Amino acid sequence: MALIPVADDQVATIVTTLEMTRRPAARPLPPSPLRLVRWSSPAPDKYRALFARVGAPWLWFSRLVMDDAALTRIIHDPAITIHAAVDRQGIEVGLLELDFRKAGACELSYFGLIPELAGQGHGRWMMAQALAMAWRRDVSRVWVHTCTLDHPSALGFYRASGFTAISRTIETFADPRATGALPADAAPQVPLFSSRR
């Protein structure tokens, strides 16, 4: 067994890729007061605001550091569908993004709710919605990846939703708090070493 050092300004995570190769059996939709609102061609700043609100606690940063042109090419692509989960007051509290750019497949590229909603059943409701949209007639594979930086229940949640783990990789990247992509107090559960003296 080997321990591999990680530089102070880097973060390391184990990424698990999961897939579903058969449409799941129909089940009753879990109850939730939330609703999904389709975002067609959202403005980059609006998209980034929700992305950060949902993802900063888990160090999501990739879309925050893209320039407007690169981000717009993705989020305005007709093969990408983006939905905001909104509460009764119309406040955006979740993000669901499906990527159909690869023929025959759908990637559940972003799926998350603000941390305050964890453990209340809203994730099951949103996953039921996601799978209903993902399994189009021409899709034979729906896949997702999660990592050890995500919510501790994420891997179990995806497996309980019908996904099967198929691979595991290690990813390292510059700590987005050290680069300024996220505030230094984001994801306090992940040690920030770059400020050590």
C-alpha positions as CSV (number, residue, x, y, z in Angstrom):
1,M,0.0,0.0,0.0
2,A,1.5,3.3,-1.0
3,L,0.6,6.8,0.1
4,I,1.0,9.4,-2.7
5,P,1.8,12.9,-1.6
6,V,-0.4,15.7,-2.9
7,A,1.1,19.2,-3.1
8,D,-0.3,21.8,-0.7
9,D,-1.9,23.8,-3.5
10,Q,-3.6,20.7,-5.0
11,V,-6.7,18.6,-4.2
12,A,-7.0,14.9,-4.9
13,T,-10.2,12.9,-5.2
14,I,-11.3,9.5,-6.2
15,V,-13.8,9.7,-9.1
16,T,-16.3,6.8,-9.5
17,T,-18.1,6.5,-12.9
18,L,-21.5,4.8,-12.8
19,E,-23.8,3.8,-15.6
20,M,-27.3,2.5,-16.2
21,T,-27.8,0.5,-19.4
22,R,-31.5,-0.2,-19.1
23,R,-34.4,2.1,-18.5
24,P,-35.5,1.7,-14.9
25,A,-39.0,0.4,-14.1
26,A,-41.6,3.1,-13.7
27,R,-42.2,4.1,-10.1
28,P,-44.4,6.7,-8.5
29,L,-42.7,10.2,-8.4
30,P,-41.5,11.0,-4.9
31,P,-43.2,14.0,-3.4
32,S,-41.5,17.4,-3.3
33,P,-42.6,21.0,-3.3
34,L,-39.9,21.8,-5.8
35,R,-40.3,22.1,-9.5
36,L,-38.0,22.1,-12.4
37,V,-37.7,25.1,-14.7
38,R,-36.0,24.6,-18.1
39,W,-33.2,27.1,-18.8
40,S,-32.9,27.5,-22.5
41,S,-29.7,29.4,-23.4
42,P,-29.0,30.9,-19.9
43,A,-26.8,33.8,-19.5
44,P,-23.3,32.7,-18.4
45,D,-23.5,34.8,-15.2
46,K,-26.9,33.4,-14.2
47,Y,-25.6,29.9,-14.8
48,R,-22.4,30.4,-12.9
49,A,-24.3,31.9,-9.9
50,L,-26.5,28.7,-9.5
51,F,-23.5,26.4,-10.3
52,A,-21.6,28.1,-7.4
53,R,-24.5,28.1,-5.1
54,V,-25.1,24.4,-5.5
55,G,-21.5,23.2,-6.1
56,A,-19.1,25.4,-4.0
57,P,-19.6,23.2,-0.9
58,W,-18.2,20.3,-3.0
59,L,-15.5,22.3,-4.8
60,W,-17.3,22.4,-8.1
61,F,-15.3,25.0,-10.1
62,S,-14.8,24.0,-13.7
63,R,-17.6,26.1,-15.1
64,L,-16.6,29.1,-12.9
65,V,-13.2,29.4,-14.6
66,M,-14.3,29.1,-18.2
67,D,-14.5,32.3,-20.2
68,D,-17.9,33.3,-21.4
69,A,-17.4,32.1,-24.9
70,A,-16.4,28.6,-23.9
71,L,-19.2,28.3,-21.3
72,T,-21.8,29.6,-23.7
73,R,-20.8,27.0,-26.3
74,I,-21.7,24.3,-23.8
75,I,-24.7,25.7,-22.1
76,H,-26.3,27.0,-25.3
77,D,-25.6,23.7,-27.2
78,P,-29.0,22.2,-28.3
79,A,-27.8,18.8,-27.0
80,I,-27.5,20.1,-23.5
81,T,-30.6,20.5,-21.3
82,I,-30.4,22.6,-18.1
83,H,-33.0,22.8,-15.4
84,A,-33.1,24.8,-12.2
85,A,-34.9,23.3,-9.3
86,V,-37.0,26.1,-7.7
87,D,-38.8,26.2,-4.4
88,R,-42.3,27.6,-3.8
89,Q,-41.0,31.1,-3.7
90,G,-39.3,30.7,-7.0
91,I,-35.8,30.6,-5.5
92,E,-33.3,28.5,-7.5
93,V,-32.1,25.7,-5.1
94,G,-30.8,23.0,-7.5
95,L,-29.2,22.3,-10.8
96,L,-29.8,19.5,-13.3
97,E,-27.8,19.3,-16.5
98,L,-28.1,16.5,-19.1
99,D,-25.7,16.1,-21.9
100,F,-26.9,14.3,-25.0
101,R,-23.9,15.2,-27.2
102,K,-22.7,11.6,-27.6
103,A,-25.0,9.5,-29.7
104,G,-26.9,6.9,-27.8
105,A,-25.9,8.2,-24.4
106,C,-26.9,10.8,-21.8
107,E,-24.5,12.1,-19.2
108,L,-26.0,13.4,-16.0
109,S,-23.3,16.0,-16.0
110,Y,-24.4,18.1,-13.1
111,F,-26.9,17.1,-10.4
112,G,-27.2,18.8,-7.1
113,L,-29.3,20.7,-4.5
114,I,-28.1,23.4,-2.1
115,P,-26.8,21.7,1.1
116,E,-29.7,22.9,3.2
117,L,-32.0,20.5,1.3
118,A,-29.9,17.4,1.8
119,G,-31.7,14.4,3.4
120,Q,-35.2,15.6,2.8
121,G,-36.1,13.4,-0.2
122,H,-35.8,16.2,-2.8
123,G,-32.8,14.4,-4.4
124,R,-35.0,11.3,-5.1
125,W,-37.6,13.5,-6.7
126,M,-35.1,15.3,-8.9
127,M,-33.4,12.0,-9.9
128,A,-36.8,10.6,-10.9
129,Q,-37.3,13.7,-13.1
130,A,-33.7,13.4,-14.5
131,L,-34.1,9.7,-15.4
132,A,-37.5,10.4,-17.1
133,M,-35.8,13.0,-19.3
134,A,-32.5,11.1,-19.8
135,W,-34.1,7.9,-21.2
136,R,-35.1,9.2,-24.6
137,R,-36.0,6.7,-27.4
138,D,-32.4,6.8,-28.8
139,V,-30.6,6.5,-25.5
140,S,-29.1,3.1,-24.4
141,R,-26.8,4.4,-21.6
142,V,-27.1,7.0,-18.9
143,W,-24.0,7.7,-16.9
144,V,-22.7,9.9,-14.2
145,H,-19.6,10.4,-12.1
146,T,-19.2,11.3,-8.5
147,C,-16.1,11.8,-6.4
148,T,-15.0,11.7,-2.8
149,L,-15.4,15.5,-2.6
150,D,-19.1,15.3,-3.2
151,H,-21.7,14.8,-0.5
152,P,-20.8,11.6,1.5
153,S,-24.1,10.0,0.5
154,A,-23.7,10.7,-3.3
155,L,-22.2,7.4,-4.3
156,G,-24.8,5.4,-2.3
157,F,-27.6,7.6,-3.7
158,Y,-26.6,6.9,-7.3
159,R,-26.4,3.2,-6.7
160,A,-29.8,3.2,-5.0
161,S,-31.1,5.1,-8.0
162,G,-30.1,2.2,-10.2
163,F,-26.6,3.1,-11.4
164,T,-23.8,0.6,-11.3
165,A,-20.2,1.6,-10.7
166,I,-17.9,0.7,-13.6
167,S,-14.6,2.5,-13.0
168,R,-12.6,4.5,-10.5
169,T,-9.9,7.0,-11.2
170,I,-7.8,9.5,-9.2
171,E,-8.0,13.2,-10.1
172,T,-5.8,16.0,-8.9
173,F,-6.3,19.7,-9.6
174,A,-5.3,23.1,-8.3
175,D,-7.3,23.9,-5.2
176,P,-10.0,26.4,-6.5
177,R,-9.9,28.2,-3.2
178,A,-6.1,28.8,-3.6
179,T,-6.6,30.0,-7.2
180,G,-9.5,32.4,-6.2
181,A,-12.1,30.5,-8.2
182,L,-14.0,29.8,-5.0
183,P,-13.8,31.6,-1.6
184,A,-11.3,30.3,0.9
185,D,-14.2,29.3,3.2
186,A,-15.9,27.0,0.6
187,A,-15.9,23.3,1.5
188,P,-14.5,23.6,5.0
189,Q,-14.6,19.8,5.2
190,V,-11.6,19.7,2.8
191,P,-8.4,21.1,4.3
192,L,-6.9,24.1,2.6
193,F,-3.1,23.9,2.8
194,S,-2.0,26.6,0.4
195,S,-2.1,29.3,3.1
196,R,0.3,27.4,5.5
197,R,3.4,29.4,6.4
